[in-house]
C-alpha cells in the first residue's frame, strides 16, 4: 500500500484514499501512509461517521493530521440505514440529519484547545471540559468531505461540508444536474457559494488486455449498483430506466450472466473506463469535466486482490503517461 502511494505521489497524484468496511479500518492505514509519503493528501473514501464517537473521530483526525503534516482529508459516510443498524448498532433514522449534526460537533471538537465543548442534540450529547492543556491542531480546520447520493445528504454537503465524496455511479451529467442543484440549495442555507464545496468523482477503471473481459468486469460492478433504487434518478436522467428493470430482475434471480448482459454499452462507456492497458492514458484524456477531483479505482465488485492490484498498477502507469503529456514542454 505504501509503495503504491509513493508511486502515486511521484506520478503527480494529489491524493491517495483509504476505505473501510466490516473487516478493515480506514484510519490505521492512514498512519502508515502518513509516514511513507511526503506531499500527497491522504483521505478516507469513505470511513463510517457512525463507526466512532465524535470525540474519537476528532482525536484520530488530530493525530493523523499531525503525523502527516496537515495532509488529511476526512471523508465520512453513513452507509445505508440497514448498515447503520446492523453493523454499527445505531438507529438508521434520518441519516442526513445525523451527518449534519456530526459535522457540527466535529468542528467544535477540533477547537477543543480553545475551551470546553458542550453540545446536546438529536443524536449526540457531548460535554467535555479538558483537565489539561490541549495542543492546537496543526491546522485551524480539517477538510471534511461527506458521501452523498440523494438530495438530503447532498444538501448537507452544500450546507456543512468542505467537499462531496461522489459515487462510482456518478456521471458528469448527473453531477452537473441533480448534484449541483442540491448542493446549491444547501449552500444557500449557510450563505456560501456552492463552489466552496469540492466535488469528487470516482471513475471505475477495468483494464485488461482482453477488452471483453474488462467490459464484463465493469458491467458486473455497474449491475450491483443498478439493482438498488438509490440510483433510480440517475438511470432516469440518462433514459436507462427500462434497462435498470432488467438488471434488477436479474439480480433478484441471482442470474449473473443476465445481469451483465443487461448493462448496456452506453452505461459502461458513460460510467466507467474499460480498455487495454495501452489505451488507458488516452481514455483519461477524454474524460468529461464536472469534477474538481477525480478518484480512479478498480471496479469494487467481483475482483480478486491480485486483479485489483494489477489494475491499480495499470492506473498508475497510465497516469504517469497522461500527466507527463499534460506538462508543458
Secondary structure, 3 states (H helix, E strand, C coil): CHHHHHHHHHHCCCEEEECCCCCCCCHHHHHHHHHHCCCCEEEECCEEHHHCCHHHHHHHHHHHHHHHCCCEEEEEECCCHHHHHHHHCCCCCCHHHHHHHHHHHHHHHHCHHHCCEEEECCCCEEEECCCCCCCCCCCCCCEEEEECCCHHHHHHHHHHCCEEECCCCCCHHHHHHHHHHHHHHHHHHHCCCHHHCEEEEEEEEEECCCHHHHHHHHHHHHHHHHCCHHHHHHHHHHCCHHHHHHHHHHHHCCCHHHHHHHCCHHHHHHHEEEECHHHHHHHHCCCCCCCCEEEEECCCCCCCHHHHHHHHHHHHHHHHHHHHHHCCC
